[in-house]
Amino acid sequence: MMTSPSPSTERDRLQWHALPATEALVQHGVAPEHGLGEAEAAERLLRHGPNRPSQQPGRSALTRFLAQLKEPLVLVLIGSGIVTSMLGEWVDSSVIFGVVVINAVIGYLQESKAEAALAALAQALATEVTVLRAGRRRRIDAVHLVPGDVVWLTAGDKVPADLRIISGKQLRTVEAQLTGEAAPIDKHHEELPEDTALADRRNMAYAGTTVVAGQGHGLVVATADATETGRISGLIASAPEIATPLTKKMGEFAGLLLWVILGLAALTFVIGVARGQMMTDMLMAAVALAVGAIPEGLPAAMSITLAIGVGRMAKRRAIIRHLPAVEALGSTTVICSDKTGTLTENAMTVTELWAGGEAFIASGQGYKPEGELLHHGGSAVAPAPSARDTVSGSAGDTTLEMALHETLLAGVLCNDAALYHEHRQWQITGDPTEAALLVVAKKGGLDEATLRSVFPRRDELPFDSARQTMATLHEIEGQAVAYVKGAIEKLLPACRAMLAADGSETALETAALEAVSALMAARGLRVLALARRHLAAGERLNEAAIGNDLVFLGLVGMIDPPRARAISAVRTCHAAGIVVKMITGDHAETARSIAAQIGIVKDAHSAEVLTGRDLARLDDQALKAAALRVDVFARVEPEQKLRLVRALQAQGEVVAMTGDGINDAPALKQADIGIAMGLGGTDVAKEAAAMVLTDDNFATIEAAVEEGRGIYDNLVKFITWTLPTNFGEGLVILAAIVAGVTLPITPLQILWINMTTAVLLGLPLAFEPAERGIMHRPPRPPGSPVLDGVLIGRIVLVGSLMLAGSFGMFLLAGERGQSMAEARTIAMNVFVAIETVYLFNCRSLRLPVTAVAAFSNPWIWAGAGLQLALQLAITYWAPLNAAFATAPIDARAWGEIAVIALVAMLIIEIEKRLRRR
């Protein structure tokens, strides 16, 4: 009888990869030939819970709606509505509360949907597994797995939990989603050093990864949240919601504005009461000032402007999941990019070959068999004839150099992968490394389906991690031929000769072959060697048969290549002042090579690369320095990606993080803007991100950054345009109280001005095209305010012009004996007229009106026309006259209003010109 298992808390602290498999079994109290008993399994299921990640409940719809009412400026509006209700001003209070509800609804609708990353993690786990229970194998739902279960794995299986490998035969898994390494990983059962990095733990199989070859069985050592995938779930849940730069700045701006408004409202009330005015009148005056000073249309305008940006980005293949992320892109100072599937194709591709003493280059990328084979000097290699022609005579009857042809042929026949065209794209099954051999063979004119049917496999030696080779036996021209592929250090000692370019055998040049292989590896390529041997009749294929007397055919170098547009995209980002950093789980040499090819670093030889093991030795201060200094990080684990993002954020950087794997999800959520790949990305990554690229192209980020900068510019234009009205309205109320005269405009008229102009005049600014040179300026400093000193000065200037124009015309109307309703109608129209002409000033905050194409944004003209129509309606239509206390005015008043507006426009243009000097 086995010893009882250690307490789960003790087991959780163990480094299972550092223990012998037998010790791991003892720790779990299980015999490998018997497995757990049903009763014990049931007890452990109660103790550990089901094998699925726990899920956090999302906020209810009501909670999300009420959250919209907690904004400082919204609270002021609510207070104003309550005061007007208490004073019996039901129309005013109804309109104010209506504005509050509209803004809350808009905010609720644009609220990001509840986090679904944890639910996606559940989908990443297998649903049914083969397990040993009470001495017999059976299929069970993976949810019922418990620590101590013995699980069988075969090619095609998804690993259901974290397993310590007990035994395996040619067992290989793909862990790109977890570690970032594209190539399949050979698995074994031997213990490893305790400090072995996650990506190098070859005696472990992790939940959510996929078995691509071989078979084996392993001991379940962690389930649900205790797995590496589940731990990432915890990292995602613990990552806080990051406010975008605009969200932060608008929050600070709203807080400041709140105190200014409350101070001015209190000052208005105190001054009025001190002058002997009635308290009820002063309360209404204070409400009028508060309502006037609050930019009611700003939240709605921001949401709609960002939504328009979402539409623009969707046309450029970037889907925005959270509206503020649109603007955050324009603020980005650092892009931290995953390598596999983001900067690269996530498709192993043969780029170099060596055969018959000659070097060749293969063009094309990914699994699409398009491209050609070129001599290293650049001349094209003649393609092989069709597969039918290839086998019509001898296997070597080809226009390709014989050594190159034999190398390609060996790569096709000694191969278990498949390449096929489906849903308008090329796809593979099996090992990506073997698929790359099929693709390069097609570029040389060799078709695997035909070759495999004509030269069927008679026997095979599957890939073995100890032997590091694979061999297959075929009958070619009546003779048994064994083709072998594997690591060069394993194949070379077994070779007696090598194939010359013309197909003849020649002396083996071991030193030269090793040098070529080393150069390929230094360029970040994964190198495979291929060889053959003619077997005697009746001779079986075994390790002895391929252990000597081989003829070396050639070398093949492959890599997960950079995306074609990634190079220019990185260059553009650098021109825009954005630093691009690579954070990958792949090997350091591969990361350095890809980074140099893409342009992230200038020189692959001198570039500094830090590995996960290096990062683990750094304290927080040292990590901050390294995060800024180094641009390539390799063999990085999920928590370290998270630490790097946080280290950059701690130094004021606005960080965009791109990725597609489960291992990227925590950092995607932590970043100021997380960017996931839509085609090749996992559901976990997509749900953790704020933006999803539908074409998986790093270059799309460049376009999104440009859109983000343009959208931020337009938001600043809107704020610069709308605040003078609020400032001017507040000044008018305050001036009237100080002067001891009747309010020139009522709270209801102020709401009319603010809401109609925000929609009809302000929103068209969202459609302004980006100004020239937007991607040739550095990012905005993260700490810079939304409005600089120049724009604040302009807001004060325009607000003062509105005060002078509206208050002056109100007093003039009184002197002329016009009614209060007429005087207030004139004052209200002065505000709207100046807002209308100022809108054209704001199309460029720096350049003159004449520098902007007049009709590049037709929405401006349409909005101005509709606003004029509404002003005519509120001035002359009786129902609106009654509701808003307005009255018709004469032509002279309209003429004076037009003159005041044109003078204001001229003064603003003069101010801009003086600023440019």
Buried (B, 14 or more C-beta within 10 A) or exposed (E): EBEEBBEEEEBEEBEBBBBEBEBBBBBBBBBBEBBBEEEBBEEBBEEBBBBBBBBEEEEEEEEBBEBBBEBBBBEBBBBBBBBBBEBEBEEBBBBBBEBBEBBBEBBBEBBEEBBBBBBBBBEBBBEEBBBBBEEEEEEBEBBBBBBBBBBBBEBEBBBBBBBBBBBBEBBBBBBBBBBBBBBBBBBBBEBBEEEBBBBBBBBBBBBBBBBBBBBBBBBBBBBBBBBBBBBBBBBBBEBEEBBBBBBBBBEEBBEEBBEEBBEBBEBBBEBBBEEEBEEEBBBBBBBBBBBBBBBBBBBBBBBBBBBBBBEBBEEBBBBBBBBBBBBBBBBBBBBBBBBBBBBBBBBBBBBBBBBBBBBBBBEBBBBBBEBBBBBEEEEEBBBBBEBEBBBEEEBBBBEBBBBBBBBBBBBBBBBBBBBEEEEEEBEBBBBBBBBBBBBBBBBBBBBBEBBBEBBEBBBBBBBBBEBBBBBBBBEBEEEBBBBBBBBBEBBBEBBBBBBBBEBEEBEBEBEEBEEBBEBBBEBBBBBBBBBBBEBEEEBEBEEEBBBEBBBBBBBBBBBBBBBEBBBBBBBBBEEBBBBBBBBBBBBBBBBBBBBBBBBBBEEBEEBEBBBBBBBBEBEEEEBBEBBBEBBBBBBBBBBBBBBBBBBBBEEEBBBBBBBBBBBBBBBBBBBBBBBBBBBBBBBBBBBBBBBBBBBBBBBBBBBBBBBBBBBBBBBBBBBBBBBBBBBBBBBBBBBBBEEEEBBBBBBBBBBBBBBBBBBBBBBBBBBBEBBEEBBEEEBBEBEEBBBEEBBEEBBBBBBBBBBBBBBBBBBBBBEEEBEBBBBBBBBBBBBBBBBBBBBBBBBBBEBEBEEBEEEEBEBBEEBBEBBBEBBEEBBBBEEBBEBBBBBBBEEEBBEBBEEBBEBBBEBBBEBBEEEEE
